[in-house]
Amino acid sequence: MDRNEEGDDSTIYRVVVNHEEQYSIWPIDRENAPGWKDAGKSGTKAECLAYINEVWTDMRPLSLRKQMDAAAKRRT
Protein backbone atom coordinates (compact mmCIF):
# COMPACT_ATOMS: atom_id res chain seq x y z
CA MET A 1 0.00 0.00 0.00
CA ASP A 2 1.32 3.44 -0.91
CA ARG A 3 2.22 5.61 2.13
CA ASN A 4 0.50 8.62 0.56
CA GLU A 5 -2.91 6.99 0.53
CA GLU A 6 -5.34 8.89 2.76
CA GLY A 7 -5.85 6.15 5.36
CA ASP A 8 -2.15 5.33 5.77
CA ASP A 9 -0.74 8.86 6.17
CA SER A 10 0.77 9.10 9.65
CA THR A 11 2.37 12.49 8.93
CA ILE A 12 1.59 15.29 11.36
CA TYR A 13 0.92 18.57 9.59
CA ARG A 14 0.60 22.20 10.57
CA VAL A 15 -1.70 24.75 9.02
CA VAL A 16 0.15 27.64 7.42
CA VAL A 17 -1.07 30.94 6.01
CA ASN A 18 0.54 33.45 3.64
CA HIS A 19 0.34 37.25 3.34
CA GLU A 20 -2.78 36.92 1.14
CA GLU A 21 -4.53 34.96 3.94
CA GLN A 22 -4.50 31.77 1.86
CA TYR A 23 -4.18 28.52 3.81
CA SER A 24 -2.29 25.30 3.23
CA ILE A 25 -0.84 22.40 5.20
CA TRP A 26 2.83 21.59 5.65
CA PRO A 27 4.57 18.62 7.33
CA ILE A 28 5.41 19.64 10.88
CA ASP A 29 8.96 18.32 10.64
CA ARG A 30 9.83 20.65 7.74
CA GLU A 31 10.62 24.35 7.85
CA ASN A 32 7.82 26.51 6.45
CA ALA A 33 8.16 27.54 2.85
CA PRO A 34 9.23 31.18 2.38
CA GLY A 35 6.29 33.54 2.85
CA TRP A 36 4.22 31.13 4.94
CA LYS A 37 3.71 31.33 8.73
CA ASP A 38 2.07 29.06 11.27
CA ALA A 39 -1.68 29.52 11.70
CA GLY A 40 -1.73 27.83 15.11
CA LYS A 41 -3.19 24.42 14.24
CA SER A 42 -1.45 21.07 13.82
CA GLY A 43 -2.59 17.47 13.60
CA THR A 44 -3.46 14.84 11.05
CA LYS A 45 -4.11 15.81 7.47
CA ALA A 46 -7.86 15.41 8.01
CA GLU A 47 -7.81 17.57 11.17
CA CYS A 48 -5.83 20.33 9.46
CA LEU A 49 -8.04 20.31 6.38
CA ALA A 50 -11.16 20.44 8.58
CA TYR A 51 -9.72 23.46 10.39
CA ILE A 52 -8.98 25.21 7.08
CA ASN A 53 -12.50 24.45 5.88
CA GLU A 54 -13.84 26.08 9.05
CA VAL A 55 -11.73 29.26 9.04
CA TRP A 56 -11.09 29.97 5.36
CA THR A 57 -14.57 31.13 4.42
CA ASP A 58 -13.61 33.62 1.71
CA MET A 59 -11.28 32.08 -0.87
CA ARG A 60 -10.42 35.41 -2.50
CA PRO A 61 -6.87 36.63 -1.80
CA LEU A 62 -6.66 39.51 0.69
CA SER A 63 -5.49 41.96 -2.00
CA LEU A 64 -8.52 41.18 -4.16
CA ARG A 65 -10.91 41.57 -1.20
CA LYS A 66 -9.38 44.98 -0.42
CA GLN A 67 -9.61 46.05 -4.08
CA MET A 68 -13.24 44.98 -4.32
CA ASP A 69 -14.14 46.72 -1.04
CA ALA A 70 -12.50 49.95 -2.25
CA ALA A 71 -14.37 49.76 -5.56
CA ALA A 72 -17.68 49.21 -3.75
CA LYS A 73 -17.05 52.26 -1.51
CA ARG A 74 -16.33 54.42 -4.56
CA ARG A 75 -19.71 53.47 -6.07
CA THR A 76 -21.66 54.54 -2.99
mmCIF file of the N, C-alpha and C atoms, coordinates in Angstrom:
data_MODEL
# 
_entry.id   MODEL 
# 
loop_
_atom_site.group_PDB 
_atom_site.id 
_atom_site.type_symbol 
_atom_site.label_atom_id 
_atom_site.label_alt_id 
_atom_site.label_comp_id 
_atom_site.label_asym_id 
_atom_site.label_entity_id 
_atom_site.label_seq_id 
_atom_site.pdbx_PDB_ins_code 
_atom_site.Cartn_x 
_atom_site.Cartn_y 
_atom_site.Cartn_z 
_atom_site.occupancy 
_atom_site.B_iso_or_equiv 
_atom_site.pdbx_formal_charge 
_atom_site.auth_seq_id 
_atom_site.auth_comp_id 
_atom_site.auth_asym_id 
_atom_site.auth_atom_id 
_atom_site.pdbx_PDB_model_num 
ATOM 1   N N  . MET A 1 1  ? 0.853   -1.193 0.000  1.00 0.00 ? 1  MET A N  1 
ATOM 2   C CA . MET A 1 1  ? 0.000   0.000  0.000  1.00 0.00 ? 1  MET A CA 1 
ATOM 3   C C  . MET A 1 1  ? 0.884   1.236  0.000  1.00 0.00 ? 1  MET A C  1 
ATOM 4   N N  . ASP A 1 2  ? 0.562   2.203  -0.800 1.00 0.00 ? 2  ASP A N  1 
ATOM 5   C CA . ASP A 1 2  ? 1.315   3.441  -0.910 1.00 0.00 ? 2  ASP A CA 1 
ATOM 6   C C  . ASP A 1 2  ? 1.148   4.281  0.351  1.00 0.00 ? 2  ASP A C  1 
ATOM 7   N N  . ARG A 1 3  ? 2.248   4.810  0.896  1.00 0.00 ? 3  ARG A N  1 
ATOM 8   C CA . ARG A 1 3  ? 2.215   5.608  2.131  1.00 0.00 ? 3  ARG A CA 1 
ATOM 9   C C  . ARG A 1 3  ? 1.368   6.859  1.986  1.00 0.00 ? 3  ARG A C  1 
ATOM 10  N N  . ASN A 1 4  ? 1.237   7.383  0.783  1.00 0.00 ? 4  ASN A N  1 
ATOM 11  C CA . ASN A 1 4  ? 0.499   8.620  0.561  1.00 0.00 ? 4  ASN A CA 1 
ATOM 12  C C  . ASN A 1 4  ? -1.007  8.426  0.492  1.00 0.00 ? 4  ASN A C  1 
ATOM 13  N N  . GLU A 1 5  ? -1.467  7.195  0.544  1.00 0.00 ? 5  GLU A N  1 
ATOM 14  C CA . GLU A 1 5  ? -2.912  6.986  0.533  1.00 0.00 ? 5  GLU A CA 1 
ATOM 15  C C  . GLU A 1 5  ? -3.514  7.563  1.800  1.00 0.00 ? 5  GLU A C  1 
ATOM 16  N N  . GLU A 1 6  ? -4.683  8.136  1.679  1.00 0.00 ? 6  GLU A N  1 
ATOM 17  C CA . GLU A 1 6  ? -5.338  8.885  2.756  1.00 0.00 ? 6  GLU A CA 1 
ATOM 18  C C  . GLU A 1 6  ? -5.331  8.140  4.092  1.00 0.00 ? 6  GLU A C  1 
ATOM 19  N N  . GLY A 1 7  ? -5.726  6.891  4.109  1.00 0.00 ? 7  GLY A N  1 
ATOM 20  C CA . GLY A 1 7  ? -5.853  6.154  5.361  1.00 0.00 ? 7  GLY A CA 1 
ATOM 21  C C  . GLY A 1 7  ? -4.544  5.764  5.997  1.00 0.00 ? 7  GLY A C  1 
ATOM 22  N N  . ASP A 1 8  ? -3.442  5.806  5.274  1.00 0.00 ? 8  ASP A N  1 
ATOM 23  C CA . ASP A 1 8  ? -2.152  5.328  5.770  1.00 0.00 ? 8  ASP A CA 1 
ATOM 24  C C  . ASP A 1 8  ? -1.187  6.474  6.056  1.00 0.00 ? 8  ASP A C  1 
ATOM 25  N N  . ASP A 1 9  ? -1.614  7.705  5.974  1.00 0.00 ? 9  ASP A N  1 
ATOM 26  C CA . ASP A 1 9  ? -0.741  8.859  6.166  1.00 0.00 ? 9  ASP A CA 1 
ATOM 27  C C  . ASP A 1 9  ? -0.613  9.155  7.653  1.00 0.00 ? 9  ASP A C  1 
ATOM 28  N N  . SER A 1 10 ? 0.548   8.851  8.221  1.00 0.00 ? 10 SER A N  1 
ATOM 29  C CA . SER A 1 10 ? 0.768   9.101  9.648  1.00 0.00 ? 10 SER A CA 1 
ATOM 30  C C  . SER A 1 10 ? 1.497   10.422 9.875  1.00 0.00 ? 10 SER A C  1 
ATOM 31  N N  . THR A 1 11 ? 1.685   11.198 8.828  1.00 0.00 ? 11 THR A N  1 
ATOM 32  C CA . THR A 1 11 ? 2.371   12.486 8.928  1.00 0.00 ? 11 THR A CA 1 
ATOM 33  C C  . THR A 1 11 ? 1.549   13.457 9.763  1.00 0.00 ? 11 THR A C  1 
ATOM 34  N N  . ILE A 1 12 ? 2.228   14.205 10.620 1.00 0.00 ? 12 ILE A N  1 
ATOM 35  C CA . ILE A 1 12 ? 1.587   15.285 11.363 1.00 0.00 ? 12 ILE A CA 1 
ATOM 36  C C  . ILE A 1 12 ? 1.871   16.570 10.587 1.00 0.00 ? 12 ILE A C  1 
ATOM 37  N N  . TYR A 1 13 ? 0.827   17.334 10.368 1.00 0.00 ? 13 TYR A N  1 
ATOM 38  C CA . TYR A 1 13 ? 0.922   18.566 9.588  1.00 0.00 ? 13 TYR A CA 1 
ATOM 39  C C  . TYR A 1 13 ? 0.647   19.778 10.470 1.00 0.00 ? 13 TYR A C  1 
ATOM 40  N N  . ARG A 1 14 ? 1.005   20.939 9.956  1.00 0.00 ? 14 ARG A N  1 
ATOM 41  C CA . ARG A 1 14 ? 0.601   22.199 10.569 1.00 0.00 ? 14 ARG A CA 1 
ATOM 42  C C  . ARG A 1 14 ? -0.104  23.015 9.491  1.00 0.00 ? 14 ARG A C  1 
ATOM 43  N N  . VAL A 1 15 ? -1.022  23.843 9.931  1.00 0.00 ? 15 VAL A N  1 
ATOM 44  C CA . VAL A 1 15 ? -1.702  24.751 9.015  1.00 0.00 ? 15 VAL A CA 1 
ATOM 45  C C  . VAL A 1 15 ? -0.843  25.998 8.905  1.00 0.00 ? 15 VAL A C  1 
ATOM 46  N N  . VAL A 1 16 ? -0.639  26.440 7.675  1.00 0.00 ? 16 VAL A N  1 
ATOM 47  C CA . VAL A 1 16 ? 0.148   27.644 7.422  1.00 0.00 ? 16 VAL A CA 1 
ATOM 48  C C  . VAL A 1 16 ? -0.694  28.622 6.606  1.00 0.00 ? 16 VAL A C  1 
ATOM 49  N N  . VAL A 1 17 ? -0.326  29.884 6.706  1.00 0.00 ? 17 VAL A N  1 
ATOM 50  C CA . VAL A 1 17 ? -1.065  30.943 6.013  1.00 0.00 ? 17 VAL A CA 1 
ATOM 51  C C  . VAL A 1 17 ? -0.051  31.919 5.421  1.00 0.00 ? 17 VAL A C  1 
ATOM 52  N N  . ASN A 1 18 ? -0.381  32.493 4.267  1.00 0.00 ? 18 ASN A N  1 
ATOM 53  C CA . ASN A 1 18 ? 0.536   33.453 3.643  1.00 0.00 ? 18 ASN A CA 1 
ATOM 54  C C  . ASN A 1 18 ? -0.003  34.879 3.790  1.00 0.00 ? 18 ASN A C  1 
ATOM 55  N N  . HIS A 1 19 ? 0.706   35.831 3.209  1.00 0.00 ? 19 HIS A N  1 
ATOM 56  C CA . HIS A 1 19 ? 0.337   37.251 3.344  1.00 0.00 ? 19 HIS A CA 1 
ATOM 57  C C  . HIS A 1 19 ? -0.994  37.581 2.676  1.00 0.00 ? 19 HIS A C  1 
ATOM 58  N N  . GLU A 1 20 ? -1.483  36.714 1.804  1.00 0.00 ? 20 GLU A N  1 
ATOM 59  C CA . GLU A 1 20 ? -2.775  36.918 1.139  1.00 0.00 ? 20 GLU A CA 1 
ATOM 60  C C  . GLU A 1 20 ? -3.904  36.203 1.893  1.00 0.00 ? 20 GLU A C  1 
ATOM 61  N N  . GLU A 1 21 ? -3.583  35.685 3.092  1.00 0.00 ? 21 GLU A N  1 
ATOM 62  C CA . GLU A 1 21 ? -4.529  34.958 3.937  1.00 0.00 ? 21 GLU A CA 1 
ATOM 63  C C  . GLU A 1 21 ? -5.072  33.706 3.234  1.00 0.00 ? 21 GLU A C  1 
ATOM 64  N N  . GLN A 1 22 ? -4.197  33.048 2.484  1.00 0.00 ? 22 GLN A N  1 
ATOM 65  C CA . GLN A 1 22 ? -4.503  31.771 1.857  1.00 0.00 ? 22 GLN A CA 1 
ATOM 66  C C  . GLN A 1 22 ? -3.891  30.680 2.734  1.00 0.00 ? 22 GLN A C  1 
ATOM 67  N N  . TYR A 1 23 ? -4.593  29.580 2.903  1.00 0.00 ? 23 TYR A N  1 
ATOM 68  C CA . TYR A 1 23 ? -4.178  28.519 3.812  1.00 0.00 ? 23 TYR A CA 1 
ATOM 69  C C  . TYR A 1 23 ? -3.670  27.301 3.067  1.00 0.00 ? 23 TYR A C  1 
ATOM 70  N N  . SER A 1 24 ? -2.801  26.559 3.743  1.00 0.00 ? 24 SER A N  1 
ATOM 71  C CA . SER A 1 24 ? -2.289  25.296 3.234  1.00 0.00 ? 24 SER A CA 1 
ATOM 72  C C  . SER A 1 24 ? -1.846  24.445 4.421  1.00 0.00 ? 24 SER A C  1 
ATOM 73  N N  . ILE A 1 25 ? -1.417  23.221 4.143  1.00 0.00 ? 25 ILE A N  1 
ATOM 74  C CA . ILE A 1 25 ? -0.840  22.398 5.197  1.00 0.00 ? 25 ILE A CA 1 
ATOM 75  C C  . ILE A 1 25 ? 0.597   22.072 4.822  1.00 0.00 ? 25 ILE A C  1 
ATOM 76  N N  . TRP A 1 26 ? 1.415   21.835 5.843  1.00 0.00 ? 26 TRP A N  1 
ATOM 77  C CA . TRP A 1 26 ? 2.827   21.586 5.651  1.00 0.00 ? 26 TRP A CA 1 
ATOM 78  C C  . TRP A 1 26 ? 3.269   20.560 6.691  1.00 0.00 ? 26 TRP A C  1 
ATOM 79  N N  . PRO A 1 27 ? 4.092   19.591 6.327  1.00 0.00 ? 27 PRO A N  1 
ATOM 80  C CA . PRO A 1 27 ? 4.571   18.616 7.327  1.00 0.00 ? 27 PRO A CA 1 
ATOM 81  C C  . PRO A 1 27 ? 5.256   19.334 8.489  1.00 0.00 ? 27 PRO A C  1 
ATOM 82  N N  . ILE A 1 28 ? 4.925   18.927 9.690  1.00 0.00 ? 28 ILE A N  1 
ATOM 83  C CA . ILE A 1 28 ? 5.408   19.635 10.883 1.00 0.00 ? 28 ILE A CA 1 
ATOM 84  C C  . ILE A 1 28 ? 6.920   19.531 11.054 1.00 0.00 ? 28 ILE A C  1 
ATOM 85  N N  . ASP A 1 29 ? 7.520   18.498 10.475 1.00 0.00 ? 29 ASP A N  1 
ATOM 86  C CA . ASP A 1 29 ? 8.963   18.323 10.644 1.00 0.00 ? 29 ASP A CA 1 
ATOM 87  C C  . ASP A 1 29 ? 9.786   19.078 9.593  1.00 0.00 ? 29 ASP A C  1 
ATOM 88  N N  . ARG A 1 30 ? 9.130   19.861 8.757  1.00 0.00 ? 30 ARG A N  1 
ATOM 89  C CA . ARG A 1 30 ? 9.834   20.646 7.739  1.00 0.00 ? 30 ARG A CA 1 
ATOM 90  C C  . ARG A 1 30 ? 9.666   22.135 8.021  1.00 0.00 ? 30 ARG A C  1 
ATOM 91  N N  . GLU A 1 31 ? 10.680  22.895 7.693  1.00 0.00 ? 31 GLU A N  1 
ATOM 92  C CA . GLU A 1 31 ? 10.616  24.346 7.846  1.00 0.00 ? 31 GLU A CA 1 
ATOM 93  C C  . GLU A 1 31 ? 9.565   24.896 6.884  1.00 0.00 ? 31 GLU A C  1 
ATOM 94  N N  . ASN A 1 32 ? 8.830   25.898 7.325  1.00 0.00 ? 32 ASN A N  1 
ATOM 95  C CA . ASN A 1 32 ? 7.821   26.511 6.451  1.00 0.00 ? 32 ASN A CA 1 
ATOM 96  C C  . ASN A 1 32 ? 8.469   27.033 5.176  1.00 0.00 ? 32 ASN A C  1 
ATOM 97  N N  . ALA A 1 33 ? 7.709   26.959 4.100  1.00 0.00 ? 33 ALA A N  1 
ATOM 98  C CA . ALA A 1 33 ? 8.165   27.538 2.846  1.00 0.00 ? 33 ALA A CA 1 
ATOM 99  C C  . ALA A 1 33 ? 8.246   29.056 3.014  1.00 0.00 ? 33 ALA A C  1 
ATOM 100 N N  . PRO A 1 34 ? 9.128   29.721 2.281  1.00 0.00 ? 34 PRO A N  1 
ATOM 101 C CA . PRO A 1 34 ? 9.230   31.183 2.381  1.00 0.00 ? 34 PRO A CA 1 
ATOM 102 C C  . PRO A 1 34 ? 7.869   31.848 2.138  1.00 0.00 ? 34 PRO A C  1 
ATOM 103 N N  . GLY A 1 35 ? 7.542   32.805 2.999  1.00 0.00 ? 35 GLY A N  1 
ATOM 104 C CA . GLY A 1 35 ? 6.294   33.544 2.852  1.00 0.00 ? 35 GLY A CA 1 
ATOM 105 C C  . GLY A 1 35 ? 5.107   32.930 3.582  1.00 0.00 ? 35 GLY A C  1 
ATOM 106 N N  . TRP A 1 36 ? 5.306   31.802 4.221  1.00 0.00 ? 36 TRP A N  1 
ATOM 107 C CA . TRP A 1 36 ? 4.225   31.128 4.942  1.00 0.00 ? 36 TRP A CA 1 
ATOM 108 C C  . TRP A 1 36 ? 4.543   31.119 6.429  1.00 0.00 ? 36 TRP A C  1 
ATOM 109 N N  . LYS A 1 37 ? 3.520   31.348 7.269  1.00 0.00 ? 37 LYS A N  1 
ATOM 110 C CA . LYS A 1 37 ? 3.713   31.331 8.727  1.00 0.00 ? 37 LYS A CA 1 
ATOM 111 C C  . LYS A 1 37 ? 2.679   30.401 9.349  1.00 0.00 ? 37 LYS A C  1 
ATOM 112 N N  . ASP A 1 38 ? 2.979   29.952 10.557 1.00 0.00 ? 38 ASP A N  1 
ATOM 113 C CA . ASP A 1 38 ? 2.066   29.056 11.267 1.00 0.00 ? 38 ASP A CA 1 
ATOM 114 C C  . ASP A 1 38 ? 0.746   29.746 11.561 1.00 0.00 ? 38 ASP A C  1 
ATOM 115 N N  . ALA A 1 39 ? -0.344  28.998 11.410 1.00 0.00 ? 39 ALA A N  1 
ATOM 116 C CA . ALA A 1 39 ? -1.677  29.523 11.701 1.00 0.00 ? 39 ALA A CA 1 
ATOM 117 C C  . ALA A 1 39 ? -2.171  29.050 13.066 1.00 0.00 ? 39 ALA A C  1 
ATOM 118 N N  . GLY A 1 40 ? -1.376  28.229 13.764 1.00 0.00 ? 40 GLY A N  1 
ATOM 119 C CA . GLY A 1 40 ? -1.731  27.826 15.111 1.00 0.00 ? 40 GLY A CA 1 
ATOM 120 C C  . GLY A 1 40 ? -2.457  26.504 15.240 1.00 0.00 ? 40 GLY A C  1 
ATOM 121 N N  . LYS A 1 41 ? -2.517  25.721 14.188 1.00 0.00 ? 41 LYS A N  1 
ATOM 122 C CA . LYS A 1 41 ? -3.195  24.423 14.241 1.00 0.00 ? 41 LYS A CA 1 
ATOM 123 C C  . LYS A 1 41 ? -2.263  23.362 13.680 1.00 0.00 ? 41 LYS A C  1 
ATOM 124 N N  . SER A 1 42 ? -2.190  22.213 14.354 1.00 0.00 ? 42 SER A N  1 
ATOM 125 C CA . SER A 1 42 ? -1.446  21.073 13.822 1.00 0.00 ? 42 SER A CA 1 
ATOM 126 C C  . SER A 1 42 ? -2.223  19.808 14.135 1.00 0.00 ? 42 SER A C  1 
ATOM 127 N N  . GLY A 1 43 ? -1.932  18.753 13.402 1.00 0.00 ? 43 GLY A N  1 
ATOM 128 C CA . GLY A 1 43 ? -2.595  17.470 13.602 1.00 0.00 ? 43 GLY A CA 1 
ATOM 129 C C  . GLY A 1 43 ? -2.507  16.623 12.354 1.00 0.00 ? 43 GLY A C  1 
ATOM 130 N N  . THR A 1 44 ? -3.418  15.680 12.241 1.00 0.00 ? 44 THR A N  1 
ATOM 131 C CA . THR A 1 44 ? -3.456  14.841 11.053 1.00 0.00 ? 44 THR A CA 1 
ATOM 132 C C  . THR A 1 44 ? -3.878  15.680 9.854  1.00 0.00 ? 44 THR A C  1 
ATOM 133 N N  . LYS A 1 45 ? -3.702  15.113 8.681  1.00 0.00 ? 45 LYS A N  1 
ATOM 134 C CA . LYS A 1 45 ? -4.112  15.812 7.465  1.00 0.00 ? 45 LYS A CA 1 
ATOM 135 C C  . LYS A 1 45 ? -5.593  16.151 7.527  1.00 0.00 ? 45 LYS A C  1 
ATOM 136 N N  . ALA A 1 46 ? -6.406  15.194 7.939  1.00 0.00 ? 46 ALA A N  1 
ATOM 137 C CA . ALA A 1 46 ? -7.855  15.414 8.013  1.00 0.00 ? 46 ALA A CA 1 
ATOM 138 C C  . ALA A 1 46 ? -8.203  16.516 9.015  1.00 0.00 ? 46 ALA A C  1 
ATOM 139 N N  . GLU A 1 47 ? -7.539  16.537 10.163 1.00 0.00 ? 47 GLU A N  1 
ATOM 140 C CA . GLU A 1 47 ? -7.808  17.570 11.168 1.00 0.00 ? 47 GLU A CA 1 
ATOM 141 C C  . GLU A 1 47 ? -7.427  18.949 10.650 1.00 0.00 ? 47 GLU A C  1 
ATOM 142 N N  . CYS A 1 48 ? -6.279  19.036 9.992  1.00 0.00 ? 48 CYS A N  1 
ATOM 143 C CA . CYS A 1 48 ? -5.831  20.328 9.464  1.00 0.00 ? 48 CYS A CA 1 
ATOM 144 C C  . CYS A 1 48 ? -6.742  20.817 8.341  1.00 0.00 ? 48 CYS A C  1 
ATOM 145 N N  . LEU A 1 49 ? -7.146  19.916 7.463  1.00 0.00 ? 49 LEU A N  1 
ATOM 146 C CA . LEU A 1 49 ? -8.040  20.314 6.378  1.00 0.00 ? 49 LEU A CA 1 
ATOM 147 C C  . LEU A 1 49 ? -9.418  20.717 6.915  1.00 0.00 ? 49 LEU A C  1 
ATOM 148 N N  . ALA A 1 50 ? -9.879  20.051 7.964  1.00 0.00 ? 50 ALA A N  1 
ATOM 149 C CA . ALA A 1 50 ? -11.157 20.436 8.577  1.00 0.00 ? 50 ALA A CA 1 
ATOM 150 C C  . ALA A 1 50 ? -11.055 21.831 9.179  1.00 0.00 ? 50 ALA A C  1 
ATOM 151 N N  . TYR A 1 51 ? -9.932  22.129 9.822  1.00 0.00 ? 51 TYR A N  1 
ATOM 152 C CA . TYR A 1 51 ? -9.719  23.462 10.389 1.00 0.00 ? 51 TYR A CA 1 
ATOM 153 C C  . TYR A 1 51 ? -9.727  24.529 9.288  1.00 0.00 ? 51 TYR A C  1 
ATOM 154 N N  . ILE A 1 52 ? -9.018  24.260 8.198  1.00 0.00 ? 52 ILE A N  1 
ATOM 155 C CA . ILE A 1 52 ? -8.984  25.206 7.083  1.00 0.00 ? 52 ILE A CA 1 
ATOM 156 C C  . ILE A 1 52 ? -10.390 25.423 6.533  1.00 0.00 ? 52 ILE A C  1 
ATOM 157 N N  . ASN A 1 53 ? -11.130 24.351 6.385  1.00 0.00 ? 53 ASN A N  1 
ATOM 158 C CA . ASN A 1 53 ? -12.504 24.449 5.882  1.00 0.00 ? 53 ASN A CA 1 
ATOM 159 C C  . ASN A 1 53 ? -13.368 25.327 6.787  1.00 0.00 ? 53 ASN A C  1 
ATOM 160 N N  . GLU A 1 54 ? -13.082 25.301 8.066  1.00 0.00 ? 54 GLU A N  1 
ATOM 161 C CA . GLU A 1 54 ? -13.843 26.078 9.051  1.00 0.00 ? 54 GLU A CA 1 
ATOM 162 C C  . GLU A 1 54 ? -13.468 27.559 9.031  1.00 0.00 ? 54 GLU A C  1 
ATOM 163 N N  . VAL A 1 55 ? -12.174 27.864 8.896  1.00 0.00 ? 55 VAL A N  1 
ATOM 164 C CA . VAL A 1 55 ? -11.728 29.255 9.045  1.00 0.00 ? 55 VAL A CA 1 
ATOM 165 C C  . VAL A 1 55 ? -11.556 30.007 7.737  1.00 0.00 ? 55 VAL A C  1 
ATOM 166 N N  . TRP A 1 56 ? -11.336 29.304 6.631  1.00 0.00 ? 56 TRP A N  1 
ATOM 167 C CA . TRP A 1 56 ? -11.091 29.971 5.356  1.00 0.00 ? 56 TRP A CA 1 
ATOM 168 C C  . TRP A 1 56 ? -12.404 30.049 4.598  1.00 0.00 ? 56 TRP A C  1 
ATOM 169 N N  . THR A 1 57 ? -13.207 31.020 4.966  1.00 0.00 ? 57 THR A N  1 
ATOM 170 C CA . THR A 1 57 ? -14.565 31.128 4.424  1.00 0.00 ? 57 THR A CA 1 
ATOM 171 C C  . THR A 1 57 ? -14.640 31.980 3.165  1.00 0.00 ? 57 THR A C  1 
ATOM 172 N N  . ASP A 1 58 ? -13.632 32.786 2.911  1.00 0.00 ? 58 ASP A N  1 
ATOM 173 C CA . ASP A 1 58 ? -13.605 33.622 1.709  1.00 0.00 ? 58 ASP A CA 1 
ATOM 174 C C  . ASP A 1 58 ? -12.318 33.295 0.955  1.00 0.00 ? 58 ASP A C  1 
ATOM 175 N N  . MET A 1 59 ? -12.444 32.594 -0.148 1.00 0.00 ? 59 MET A N  1 
ATOM 176 C CA . MET A 1 59 ? -11.283 32.084 -0.872 1.00 0.00 ? 59 MET A CA 1 
ATOM 177 C C  . MET A 1 59 ? -10.531 33.167 -1.660 1.00 0.00 ? 59 MET A C  1 
ATOM 178 N N  . ARG A 1 60 ? -11.104 34.353 -1.761 1.00 0.00 ? 60 ARG A N  1 
ATOM 179 C CA . ARG A 1 60 ? -10.422 35.411 -2.501 1.00 0.00 ? 60 ARG A CA 1 
ATOM 180 C C  . ARG A 1 60 ? -9.172  35.860 -1.748 1.00 0.00 ? 60 ARG A C  1 
ATOM 181 N N  . PRO A 1 61 ? -8.062  36.102 -2.453 1.00 0.00 ? 61 PRO A N  1 
ATOM 182 C CA . PRO A 1 61 ? -6.869  36.626 -1.800 1.00 0.00 ? 61 PRO A CA 1 
ATOM 183 C C  . PRO A 1 61 ? -7.178  37.971 -1.133 1.00 0.00 ? 61 PRO A C  1 
ATOM 184 N N  . LEU A 1 62 ? -6.455  38.273 -0.067 1.00 0.00 ? 62 LEU A N  1 
ATOM 185 C CA . LEU A 1 62 ? -6.656  39.515 0.686  1.00 0.00 ? 62 LEU A CA 1 
ATOM 186 C C  . LEU A 1 62 ? -6.584  40.745 -0.214 1.00 0.00 ? 62 LEU A C  1 
ATOM 187 N N  . SER A 1 63 ? -5.624  40.785 -1.122 1.00 0.00 ? 63 SER A N  1 
ATOM 188 C CA . SER A 1 63 ? -5.489  41.964 -1.997 1.00 0.00 ? 63 SER A CA 1 
ATOM 189 C C  . SER A 1 63 ? -6.722  42.156 -2.876 1.00 0.00 ? 63 SER A C  1 
ATOM 190 N N  . LEU A 1 64 ? -7.309  41.071 -3.343 1.00 0.00 ? 64 LEU A N  1 
ATOM 191 C CA . LEU A 1 64 ? -8.523  41.176 -4.156 1.00 0.00 ? 64 LEU A CA 1 
ATOM 192 C C  . LEU A 1 64 ? -9.704  41.647 -3.313 1.00 0.00 ? 64 LEU A C  1 
ATOM 193 N N  . ARG A 1 65 ? -9.823  41.121 -2.085 1.00 0.00 ? 65 ARG A N  1 
ATOM 194 C CA . ARG A 1 65 ? -10.911 41.569 -1.197 1.00 0.00 ? 65 ARG A CA 1 
ATOM 195 C C  . ARG A 1 65 ? -10.803 43.068 -0.934 1.00 0.00 ? 65 ARG A C  1 
ATOM 196 N N  . LYS A 1 66 ? -9.586  43.542 -0.672 1.00 0.00 ? 66 LYS A N  1 
ATOM 197 C CA . LYS A 1 66 ? -9.383  44.976 -0.418 1.00 0.00 ? 66 LYS A CA 1 
ATOM 198 C C  . LYS A 1 66 ? -9.732  45.801 -1.653 1.00 0.00 ? 66 LYS A C  1 
ATOM 199 N N  . GLN A 1 67 ? -9.311  45.345 -2.831 1.00 0.00 ? 67 GLN A N  1 
ATOM 200 C CA . GLN A 1 67 ? -9.606  46.054 -4.081 1.00 0.00 ? 67 GLN A CA 1 
ATOM 201 C C  . GLN A 1 67 ? -11.112 46.109 -4.329 1.00 0.00 ? 67 GLN A C  1 
ATOM 202 N N  . MET A 1 68 ? -11.803 45.021 -4.104 1.00 0.00 ? 68 MET A N  1 
ATOM 203 C CA . MET A 1 68 ? -13.245 44.981 -4.322 1.00 0.00 ? 68 MET A CA 1 
ATOM 204 C C  . MET A 1 68 ? -13.989 45.855 -3.306 1.00 0.00 ? 68 MET A C  1 
ATOM 205 N N  . ASP A 1 69 ? -13.512 45.852 -2.057 1.00 0.00 ? 69 ASP A N  1 
ATOM 206 C CA . ASP A 1 69 ? -14.138 46.719 -1.042 1.00 0.00 ? 69 ASP A CA 1 
ATOM 207 C C  . ASP A 1 69 ? -13.950 48.193 -1.396 1.00 0.00 ? 69 ASP A C  1 
ATOM 208 N N  . ALA A 1 70 ? -12.759 48.571 -1.869 1.00 0.00 ? 70 ALA A N  1 
ATOM 209 C CA . ALA A 1 70 ? -12.502 49.952 -2.247 1.00 0.00 ? 70 ALA A CA 1 
ATOM 210 C C  . ALA A 1 70 ? -13.385 50.358 -3.432 1.00 0.00 ? 70 ALA A C  1 
ATOM 211 N N  . ALA A 1 71 ? -13.531 49.461 -4.399 1.00 0.00 ? 71 ALA A N  1 
ATOM 212 C CA . ALA A 1 71 ? -14.371 49.759 -5.558 1.00 0.00 ? 71 ALA A CA 1 
ATOM 213 C C  . ALA A 1 71 ? -15.831 49.930 -5.151 1.00 0.00 ? 71 ALA A C  1 
ATOM 214 N N  . ALA A 1 72 ? -16.292 49.114 -4.214 1.00 0.00 ? 72 ALA A N  1 
ATOM 215 C CA . ALA A 1 72 ? -17.675 49.205 -3.750 1.00 0.00 ? 72 ALA A CA 1 
ATOM 216 C C  . ALA A 1 72 ? -17.897 50.521 -3.012 1.00 0.00 ? 72 ALA A C  1 
ATOM 217 N N  . LYS A 1 73 ? -16.920 50.985 -2.232 1.00 0.00 ? 73 LYS A N  1 
ATOM 218 C CA . LYS A 1 73 ? -17.051 52.258 -1.512 1.00 0.00 ? 73 LYS A CA 1 
ATOM 219 C C  . LYS A 1 73 ? -17.077 53.442 -2.471 1.00 0.00 ? 73 LYS A C  1 
ATOM 220 N N  . ARG A 1 74 ? -16.339 53.334 -3.570 1.00 0.00 ? 74 ARG A N  1 
ATOM 221 C CA . ARG A 1 74 ? -16.331 54.424 -4.556 1.00 0.00 ? 74 ARG A CA 1 
ATOM 222 C C  . ARG A 1 74 ? -17.671 54.545 -5.258 1.00 0.00 ? 74 ARG A C  1 
ATOM 223 N N  . ARG A 1 75 ? -18.397 53.446 -5.393 1.00 0.00 ? 75 ARG A N  1 
ATOM 224 C CA . ARG A 1 75 ? -19.707 53.468 -6.072 1.00 0.00 ? 75 ARG A CA 1 
ATOM 225 C C  . ARG A 1 75 ? -20.804 54.009 -5.181 1.00 0.00 ? 75 ARG A C  1 
ATOM 226 N N  . THR A 1 76 ? -20.593 54.059 -3.886 1.00 0.00 ? 76 THR A N  1 
ATOM 227 C CA . THR A 1 76 ? -21.661 54.543 -2.992 1.00 0.00 ? 76 THR A CA 1 
ATOM 228 C C  . THR A 1 76 ? -21.486 55.995 -2.627 1.00 0.00 ? 76 THR A C  1 
# 
